[in-house]
Amino acid sequence: MLTAEDKKLVQQVWEKISGRQEDAGAETLERMFAAYPQTKTYFPHFDLHHGSDQIRGHGKKVVAALGNAVKNVDNLSQALSELSNLHAYNLRVDPPCSPLQLLAQCFQVVLAVHLGKDYTPEMHSAVDKFMSAVAAVLAEKYR
Amino acid sequence: MVHWSAEEKQLISSVWGKVNVEECGAEALARLLIVYPWTQRFFDNFGNLSSPTAIIGNPKVRAHGKKVLTSFGEAIKNLDNLKATYSKLSELHCDKLHVDPENFRLLGDILIIVLAAHFGKDFTPSCQATWQKLVGVVAHALAHKYH
């Protein structure tokens, strides 16, 4: 469970990347497609080349959603309810969150790349927990 | 047998050549114990693991981290023969240490994050992809002798 300290750390991380959030989103997706090619199966309709407008656009959406989750960290279930429906009934991304775990790993790599030493073990821990909580909420409605 | 392209081998060795095994190993193991605290159950005799600061400063954690990453270096030298290279270690982790192989995957992912933090932008998506493949293959080899 996310402690008060975890929530504070996650918010701090978010502030540290403010202004670079769009880039972070695109980079996360790019890394995910490179490291885990099976995730591309969810995007057959996308141009997946480096710098593609679709990746930028989608990365922006993903990061905005994560930002919303950060703002509503005390009520993830409600804040992510629409997205949860979408992932369960429309997108049907494989549970139990395996691709979302891969996304989480790539997002953490992006944070580490950009924050270097500032991505402390405490922050790493808090963000890992946060991403797990988000993935769990998104998978709530699967069955 | 896992196939490694020339480019992948290059990406592995160029990163590895710049890694400080002691520092990196210590940090990766410390983060494993901090981010996934249940892994502390394998290190009962390590002394003070009560806080992130204690874990990071713990000399046994540092020493063991170095040992683990040094062993990883062996894997890198033997990319075409990983299962044989790790055969004894695999038996050890199963029969004596009783480590769930899922934890190898967790450590692998953490190592990637440590490398990313150290190398910054130089840890490109291709680099990450190759290293994710490497840690996956190492984890698989370590799990191979489980029964």
Chai-1 contact restraints between the chains, C-beta under 6 A:
chainA,res_idxA,chainB,res_idxB,connection_type,confidence,min_distance_angstrom,max_distance_angstrom,comment,restraint_id
A,E30,B,P125,contact,1.0,0.0,6.0,A-B,restraint_1
A,R31,B,P125,contact,1.0,0.0,6.0,A-B,restraint_2
A,R31,B,Q128,contact,1.0,0.0,6.0,A-B,restraint_3
A,A34,B,P125,contact,1.0,0.0,6.0,A-B,restraint_4
A,A34,B,A129,contact,1.0,0.0,6.0,A-B,restraint_5
A,A35,B,Q128,contact,1.0,0.0,6.0,A-B,restraint_6
A,A35,B,A129,contact,1.0,0.0,6.0,A-B,restraint_7
A,A35,B,Q132,contact,1.0,0.0,6.0,A-B,restraint_8
A,Q105,B,D109,contact,1.0,0.0,6.0,A-B,restraint_9
A,Q108,B,I113,contact,1.0,0.0,6.0,A-B,restraint_10
A,V109,B,I113,contact,1.0,0.0,6.0,A-B,restraint_11
A,V109,B,A116,contact,1.0,0.0,6.0,A-B,restraint_12
A,V109,B,Q128,contact,1.0,0.0,6.0,A-B,restraint_13
A,A112,B,I113,contact,1.0,0.0,6.0,A-B,restraint_14
A,A112,B,A116,contact,1.0,0.0,6.0,A-B,restraint_15
A,A112,B,A117,contact,1.0,0.0,6.0,A-B,restraint_16
A,V113,B,A116,contact,1.0,0.0,6.0,A-B,restraint_17
A,V113,B,G120,contact,1.0,0.0,6.0,A-B,restraint_18
A,V113,B,F123,contact,1.0,0.0,6.0,A-B,restraint_19
A,G116,B,A117,contact,1.0,0.0,6.0,A-B,restraint_20
A,G116,B,G120,contact,1.0,0.0,6.0,A-B,restraint_21
A,Y119,B,A117,contact,1.0,0.0,6.0,A-B,restraint_22
A,P121,B,R31,contact,1.0,0.0,6.0,A-B,restraint_23
A,P121,B,I34,contact,1.0,0.0,6.0,A-B,restraint_24
A,P121,B,P52,contact,1.0,0.0,6.0,A-B,restraint_25
A,E122,B,P52,contact,1.0,0.0,6.0,A-B,restraint_26
A,H124,B,R31,contact,1.0,0.0,6.0,A-B,restraint_27
A,H124,B,V35,contact,1.0,0.0,6.0,A-B,restraint_28
A,S125,B,I34,contact,1.0,0.0,6.0,A-B,restraint_29
A,S125,B,V35,contact,1.0,0.0,6.0,A-B,restraint_30
A,D128,B,V35,contact,1.0,0.0,6.0,A-B,restraint_31
